Amino acid sequence: MPLFPTSLASLALKPALRTSFLARVCSPRIPSALAPTARLSMSNPLALFQQRGFAVVRKDGQFKTWKPITPGLRFKRMVLRDHLWKGRPIRKLTVAKRKKGGRNNTGRITVRHRGGGHKRRIRILDWQRTKPGAHEVVRLEYDPGRTAWIALLKNLKNEELSYIVAPDKVQPGDIVQSYRKPPTPDHGQHADITQTVSIERGNCMPLKMIPVGSLIHCIGLVPFGPGLMCRSAGTYGQLMATGQTGYAQVRLSSGEVRRIHVDCIATIGVVSNPNHQHQILGKAGARRWRGWRPTVRGMAMNPCDHPHGGGRGKSKGNRHPVSPWGKPAKGGKTRTKPNKYVIKPRERR
């Protein structure tokens, strides 16, 4: 009699049959040659199926999906990470992240739905890019604190290591440069740059040195300051107008057109991991691993806990959607005075 008389399709469709099948596979009565497999726990059928030789993981070039042998794997879809570094980060470029559970120094919860999760170390990234010269991309790494990949750079002059947000389609071995010089100690102005500028993916320079129409990310808001905007996965801005003095115009991914000083820095290219928005974690536990706690709807609360609470049945009341503190939550305007740097606001529903 074969060891697996039941097909995988029937196992996926019949949970009771799948449980009995796993119990039979993991039972101590199987032959001694399969004893290492028998010690596998029934709570981890994925490892059991992989050791048996079944094709459980599928890769289509962009995403990785799983055969639905458990409910949490049925809709799970993750971005491929085969090209990322499998080891640990550079220890001196990290710092331990101490968890607070969303609480401030007085113990009050100021950020809701936070707590638990896996231990993390914060990667220290170089947002200034003040070190001139050529830097080689050593490898791409995963950063648990952000959605984009990070790149480890090595200065070809003194072999100093640093982390930056990895631009899309940057590979290990590529050379990136920074055409930004730190302000001089005398008068605090930017020194004249006379070298030839290379408009390549990953290079950093002021807005006045970037051609109009280029896609940029890690855009600064203060002259000679760090990159602050367009830092998450797949985001970018497009330079619409610039000059040697005054302000440049940058169109962001949201459609907003904003005035930014021409001495502010930016990096050429689009942020890596653009498919992050299409991945599916598959189960609530994966959300808890990342430090997120459950979110309760206001309608499910009591009147003393939320403005939407109370009533009989699914009553929504006669007021617009608001936060637990009464602020408009869906489309309501909360800005008291307009931002003078915004030329064209983003499109609103």
LUMBA-993138 format. One record per residue (C-alpha): residue in three letters; residue number from 1; x, y negated, z negated. Coordinates in steps of 0.02 Angstrom, whole numbers, plus 32768, in hexadecimal, padded with zeros to 4 digits. Each point is the difference from the previous one (the first is absolute). Example, Ala and Ser with C-alpha at 12.3 -4.5 7.8 and 13.67 -1.06 7.14 Angstrom:
2
(ALA 1 (8267 80E1 7E7A))
(SER 2 (8045 7F54 8021))
END
This chain:
349
(MET 1 (8000 8000 8000))
(PRO 2 (804B 7F55 802E))
(LEU 3 (8030 7F8C 7F73))
(PHE 4 (7F99 7F6F 8049))
(PRO 5 (7F5E 8049 8047))
(THR 6 (7FA9 7F57 8001))
(SER 7 (8022 7F76 807F))
(LEU 8 (8035 7F52 7FCB))
(ALA 9 (7F63 7FB4 804B))
(SER 10 (7F8F 8066 7F8E))
(LEU 11 (806E 7FD4 7F6B))
(ALA 12 (7FED 7F47 8024))
(LEU 13 (7F43 800E 8013))
(LYS 14 (7FDD 806F 7F6A))
(PRO 15 (804A 7FC1 7F5C))
(ALA 16 (7FCA 809C 7F9F))
(LEU 17 (8051 8073 807F))
(ARG 18 (809D 7F94 7FFE))
(THR 19 (800B 800F 7F42))
(SER 20 (7FF1 80BC 8003))
(PHE 21 (8080 8009 808D))
(LEU 22 (807F 7F99 7F9E))
(ALA 23 (7FDE 8067 7F64))
(ARG 24 (8023 809F 8063))
(VAL 25 (809F 7FB8 804A))
(CYS 26 (803F 7FC2 7F57))
(SER 27 (7FCF 809D 7FA2))
(PRO 28 (808C 8066 7FAF))
(ARG 29 (7FC7 809E 805D))
(ILE 30 (804F 7FCA 80A5))
(PRO 31 (80A3 8056 8036))
(SER 32 (80A1 7FD6 7FA5))
(ALA 33 (804A 7FB3 809E))
(LEU 34 (7F7F 7F75 7FF0))
(ALA 35 (8021 7FE2 7F47))
(PRO 36 (804C 7F50 8018))
(THR 37 (7F64 7FCD 805F))
(ALA 38 (7F90 8049 7F7B))
(ARG 39 (8047 7F89 7F80))
(LEU 40 (7FBD 7F6B 8061))
(SER 41 (7F71 7FAD 7FA6))
(MET 42 (7F51 8002 804A))
(SER 43 (7FFC 7F44 7FE2))
(ASN 44 (807F 7FEA 808D))
(PRO 45 (7FBB 8063 8094))
(LEU 46 (805B 7F8F 807B))
(ALA 47 (80AB 8042 7FCD))
(LEU 48 (7FBA 80B1 8002))
(PHE 49 (7FBF 7FF0 80B1))
(GLN 50 (80A2 7FB1 803D))
(GLN 51 (8067 808C 7FB5))
(ARG 52 (7F8E 807F 8055))
(GLY 53 (802B 7FB2 80A7))
(PHE 54 (7F5C 7FA9 8028))
(ALA 55 (8003 7F5C 8061))
(VAL 56 (7FB6 7F87 7F81))
(VAL 57 (804B 7F58 8034))
(ARG 58 (7FE3 7FB0 80AA))
(LYS 59 (8067 7F70 8047))
(ASP 60 (7FC6 7F9D 8098))
(GLY 61 (8091 7F84 8008))
(GLN 62 (7FAC 7F7A 7F96))
(PHE 63 (7FA5 8057 7F71))
(LYS 64 (800B 809E 7F9C))
(THR 65 (7F60 8060 7FDC))
(TRP 66 (7FDD 80A0 7FA1))
(LYS 67 (7F94 8099 801A))
(PRO 68 (7F6B 7FEB 7F8A))
(ILE 69 (8028 8090 7F8A))
(THR 70 (7FD1 7F8C 7F6F))
(PRO 71 (7F82 7F70 7FF9))
(GLY 72 (808A 7F82 7FE2))
(LEU 73 (8057 8030 80A2))
(ARG 74 (7F68 7FFB 8072))
(PHE 75 (8007 7F47 802B))
(LYS 76 (80B1 7FDC 7FC7))
(ARG 77 (8069 7FA4 8082))
(MET 78 (80AB 7FB8 7FDA))
(VAL 79 (8081 7FA2 8066))
(LEU 80 (8098 8065 8036))
(ARG 81 (8099 7FE7 7F92))
(ASP 82 (8079 8079 8053))
(HIS 83 (8074 7F72 8031))
(LEU 84 (8011 7FBE 7F4E))
(TRP 85 (808B 8024 7F85))
(LYS 86 (7FD8 8097 7F93))
(GLY 87 (8075 7FD6 7F6F))
(ARG 88 (7FFE 7F80 7F76))
(PRO 89 (8017 7F43 8019))
(ILE 90 (809C 7F9F 7FD4))
(ARG 91 (7FF9 7FF9 7F42))
(LYS 92 (804D 7F53 7FEB))
(LEU 93 (7F7E 7FB7 8079))
(THR 94 (7F6D 803C 7F96))
(VAL 95 (7FB7 7FD4 7F58))
(ALA 96 (7F86 8062 7F94))
(LYS 97 (7F4A 7FCC 800B))
(ARG 98 (7FAC 7FFA 7F56))
(LYS 99 (7F46 801E 8007))
(LYS 100 (7F86 7F8B 7FAA))
(GLY 101 (7F59 8048 8036))
(GLY 102 (7FC8 7F56 8041))
(ARG 103 (8016 7FAD 7F55))
(ASN 104 (8058 7F5E 7FD6))
(ASN 105 (806B 7FD4 7F6A))
(THR 106 (7F67 7FF3 7F8F))
(GLY 107 (7FBE 80AD 802E))
(ARG 108 (7F6C 7FC4 8066))
(ILE 109 (7FD9 804E 80A9))
(THR 110 (8021 7F7A 8083))
(VAL 111 (8009 8074 8098))
(ARG 112 (7F7A 8085 8005))
(HIS 113 (800B 80B3 8041))
(ARG 114 (80B8 8017 7FD8))
(GLY 115 (8052 8086 7F96))
(GLY 116 (8059 80A8 8006))
(GLY 117 (8059 803A 809B))
(HIS 118 (80AC 8044 8027))
(LYS 119 (809E 7FAF 7FBD))
(ARG 120 (8050 7F83 8076))
(ARG 121 (809D 7F9A 8017))
(ILE 122 (7FF3 7F55 8051))
(ARG 123 (8072 7FEA 8097))
(ILE 124 (805C 7F5A 7FFF))
(LEU 125 (7FEF 7FB8 80AF))
(ASP 126 (8066 7F75 804E))
(TRP 127 (7F7C 7F7D 802B))
(GLN 128 (807F 7F74 801A))
(ARG 129 (8070 8051 8084))
(THR 130 (8089 7F7F 7FDB))
(LYS 131 (8092 8076 8023))
(PRO 132 (8037 7FDC 80B4))
(GLY 133 (8050 807C 8076))
(ALA 134 (7FD0 80AA 8045))
(HIS 135 (7FA7 8080 7F94))
(GLU 136 (7FE9 80B6 8031))
(VAL 137 (7F5D 805A 7FDC))
(VAL 138 (8039 8098 7F9C))
(ARG 139 (7F56 8053 7FE8))
(LEU 140 (7F46 7FE3 7FEA))
(GLU 141 (7FB0 8025 7F58))
(TYR 142 (7F55 800B 7FAF))
(ASP 143 (7FD7 7F7C 7F7F))
(PRO 144 (7F74 802D 7F86))
(GLY 145 (7FE5 7F47 7FDC))
(ARG 146 (7FCE 7FCC 80B1))
(THR 147 (7FAA 8042 809B))
(ALA 148 (808F 7FE2 807A))
(TRP 149 (80A3 8061 800D))
(ILE 150 (80A0 7FB0 7FC2))
(ALA 151 (80AA 8004 8055))
(LEU 152 (80A8 8013 7FAA))
(LEU 153 (8080 7F88 804A))
(LYS 154 (80BD 8008 7FF5))
(ASN 155 (8067 7F64 801B))
(LEU 156 (8084 802C 8081))
(LYS 157 (807B 7F85 7FB2))
(ASN 158 (7FFF 8030 7F48))
(GLU 159 (7F8D 809C 8006))
(GLU 160 (7F85 7FB1 7F86))
(LEU 161 (7F57 8057 7FFB))
(SER 162 (7F55 7FAC 7FFE))
(TYR 163 (7F49 8027 8023))
(ILE 164 (7F8B 7FA5 8077))
(VAL 165 (7F51 8021 8043))
(ALA 166 (801C 806F 8097))
(PRO 167 (7FC0 7FB8 80A6))
(ASP 168 (7FA1 8076 8071))
(LYS 169 (8068 806D 8076))
(VAL 170 (80A3 7FDD 7FA5))
(GLN 171 (806C 809C 7FFA))
(PRO 172 (8097 8031 7F95))
(GLY 173 (809D 7FC0 8054))
(ASP 174 (7FB3 7F5E 8041))
(ILE 175 (8057 7F5B 7FDC))
(VAL 176 (7F9E 7F6E 7FB6))
(GLN 177 (8044 7F54 7FD8))
(SER 178 (7FD1 7F67 7F9C))
(TYR 179 (8018 7F55 804F))
(ARG 180 (7FD2 7FA5 7F61))
(LYS 181 (8085 7FAA 7F98))
(PRO 182 (7FE8 7FCF 7F4A))
(PRO 183 (7FED 7F45 7FDB))
(THR 184 (80A3 7FA5 7FE0))
(PRO 185 (8020 7FCA 7F4B))
(ASP 186 (801E 7F4A 8031))
(HIS 187 (7F5D 7FC2 8048))
(GLY 188 (7F95 809D 8005))
(GLN 189 (7FE2 7FFA 80BB))
(HIS 190 (800C 8090 8078))
(ALA 191 (80AA 800D 8054))
(ASP 192 (800A 7FF4 80BC))
(ILE 193 (7FFA 80A8 8058))
(THR 194 (8068 8007 809D))
(GLN 195 (800A 80BB 8024))
(THR 196 (7F97 8051 8086))
(VAL 197 (7F5B 803F 7FBC))
(SER 198 (7FC4 80AF 802E))
(ILE 199 (7F43 8013 8004))
(GLU 200 (7FFE 80B8 7FD0))
(ARG 201 (7F8C 8064 7F91))
(GLY 202 (8032 7FED 7F49))
(ASN 203 (8067 7F60 8012))
(CYS 204 (7FD9 7F73 7F86))
(MET 205 (800A 7F46 802A))
(PRO 206 (7FA4 7F5A 7FE6))
(LEU 207 (7F61 7FDD 8063))
(LYS 208 (8056 7F77 8063))
(MET 209 (8073 8082 804F))
(ILE 210 (7F77 807B 8034))
(PRO 211 (7FB2 7FF6 80AF))
(VAL 212 (7F48 7FD5 800B))
(GLY 213 (7F91 8099 8010))
(SER 214 (806F 8075 7F9B))
(LEU 215 (7FB5 8079 7F82))
(ILE 216 (8047 7FE4 7F52))
(HIS 217 (7FEB 803E 7F4D))
(CYS 218 (8043 7FDA 7F51))
(ILE 219 (7FDA 7F48 801E))
(GLY 220 (8036 7F83 7F7D))
(LEU 221 (7F95 7F70 7FC1))
(VAL 222 (8089 7F96 7FB1))
(PRO 223 (809B 7FC2 805D))
(PHE 224 (8097 806A 7FD2))
(GLY 225 (7F8B 8070 7F9B))
(PRO 226 (7FD7 80BB 8009))
(GLY 227 (7F8A 8057 807A))
(LEU 228 (7F51 8004 7FB7))
(MET 229 (7F7F 8020 8089))
(CYS 230 (7FE2 8096 8074))
(ARG 231 (8059 8081 7F96))
(SER 232 (7F82 8091 7FFC))
(ALA 233 (7FF8 808F 807C))
(GLY 234 (7FD9 7FD1 80B3))
(THR 235 (7FED 7F45 7FE2))
(TYR 236 (8050 7F75 8065))
(GLY 237 (7FEE 7F4B 8033))
(GLN 238 (8017 7FAD 80A8))
(LEU 239 (8061 7F5F 8014))
(MET 240 (7F92 7F87 8061))
(ALA 241 (8069 7F60 7FFA))
(THR 242 (80A4 7FC8 7FB4))
(GLY 243 (8088 7F7D 800A))
(GLN 244 (80A0 7FC3 7FB0))
(THR 245 (7FA4 7F98 7F7D))
(GLY 246 (7F56 7FFA 7FB1))
(TYR 247 (7F8A 8095 7FF9))
(ALA 248 (7FE5 809A 806A))
(GLN 249 (7F59 8053 8023))
(VAL 250 (7FEC 80B9 7FDA))
(ARG 251 (7F67 806A 8023))
(LEU 252 (7FE8 8089 7F7F))
(SER 253 (7FB0 80AB 8016))
(SER 254 (7F5D 7FC0 7FB6))
(GLY 255 (7FF0 7F7D 8089))
(GLU 256 (8032 7F6F 7F91))
(VAL 257 (8076 7F7E 804C))
(ARG 258 (8071 7FB2 7F7F))
(ARG 259 (8083 7F76 7FF9))
(ILE 260 (80A8 803A 7FBC))
(HIS 261 (80A1 7F9B 7FF3))
(VAL 262 (807F 8027 8088))
(ASP 263 (8089 8021 7F7F))
(CYS 264 (7F9E 8093 7FB9))
(ILE 265 (8043 80AB 802E))
(ALA 266 (7FAE 808F 805B))
(THR 267 (8033 80AD 803F))
(ILE 268 (7FE7 8036 80B4))
(GLY 269 (7F87 8090 801F))
(VAL 270 (7F69 8055 7FB2))
(VAL 271 (8000 8053 7F55))
(SER 272 (8016 80BD 8005))
(ASN 273 (7F7D 8087 7FDD))
(PRO 274 (7F71 7FB2 8066))
(ASN 275 (7F95 809E 7FEC))
(HIS 276 (7FF3 7FEC 7F45))
(GLN 277 (7F4F 7FBA 800D))
(HIS 278 (7FC4 80A0 8056))
(GLN 279 (803C 807F 7F80))
(ILE 280 (7F87 8058 7F8A))
(LEU 281 (8038 803C 7F54))
(GLY 282 (7F7F 808C 7FFE))
(LYS 283 (7FCE 8001 7F49))
(ALA 284 (7FEB 7F91 7F68))
(GLY 285 (8095 8050 7FA9))
(ALA 286 (8077 7FBC 8083))
(ARG 287 (7FBF 7F54 7FD4))
(ARG 288 (8021 8020 7F48))
(TRP 289 (80B4 8035 8026))
(ARG 290 (801C 7F51 8045))
(GLY 291 (7FC6 7FAC 7F60))
(TRP 292 (7F4B 7FD6 802D))
(ARG 293 (7F70 8025 7F8A))
(PRO 294 (7F49 8015 8033))
(THR 295 (7F97 7F6B 8036))
(VAL 296 (7F4D 7FF4 7FC1))
(ARG 297 (7F7C 7F9F 8061))
(GLY 298 (7FB2 7F6C 7FA9))
(MET 299 (7F52 8041 8027))
(ALA 300 (8025 809C 7F9A))
(MET 301 (8028 7F99 7F63))
(ASN 302 (7F94 7FB2 7F7A))
(PRO 303 (7FCE 7F48 8005))
(CYS 304 (807D 7FD9 7F77))
(ASP 305 (8090 8047 8067))
(HIS 306 (7FE2 7FB7 80AD))
(PRO 307 (7F8D 7F80 8052))
(HIS 308 (7FC0 8088 8076))
(GLY 309 (7FD7 8078 7F73))
(GLY 310 (7F58 8032 7FB9))
(GLY 311 (7F59 8016 8055))
(ARG 312 (7F9E 809B 802C))
(GLY 313 (8046 806A 808A))
(LYS 314 (8072 7FB2 8081))
(SER 315 (7FCC 7F4D 7FE5))
(LYS 316 (8076 7F7E 8046))
(GLY 317 (7FB1 7F68 7FB0))
(ASN 318 (7FE7 7F57 8052))
(ARG 319 (80B1 7FBC 7FFE))
(HIS 320 (8091 800B 8078))
(PRO 321 (808C 807F 7FDF))
(VAL 322 (8074 7FC0 7F79))
(SER 323 (8092 803D 7F9A))
(PRO 324 (7FEB 8035 7F49))
(TRP 325 (8023 7F4A 7FD2))
(GLY 326 (7F82 7FB2 8077))
(LYS 327 (8073 7FCD 808F))
(PRO 328 (7FC3 8020 80B4))
(ALA 329 (8044 80A9 8036))
(LYS 330 (7FD3 8016 80B8))
(GLY 331 (8022 7F6B 806E))
(GLY 332 (7FDE 7F76 7F84))
(LYS 333 (8073 7F6A 8005))
(THR 334 (806B 7FEA 7F64))
(ARG 335 (8083 7F84 803F))
(THR 336 (7FE1 7F55 7FB6))
(LYS 337 (806B 7F9E 807C))
(PRO 338 (803F 8032 80AE))
(ASN 339 (80B2 8039 801F))
(LYS 340 (8058 7F76 805F))
(TYR 341 (8075 807D 8055))
(VAL 342 (7F74 8064 8051))
(ILE 343 (7FDB 7FC3 80B0))
(LYS 344 (7F80 8083 802E))
(PRO 345 (7FB1 806D 7F78))
(ARG 346 (7FE6 80B9 8018))
(GLU 347 (7F5E 803D 804C))
(ARG 348 (7F7C 8029 7F7F))
(ARG 349 (7F69 806E 8012))
END
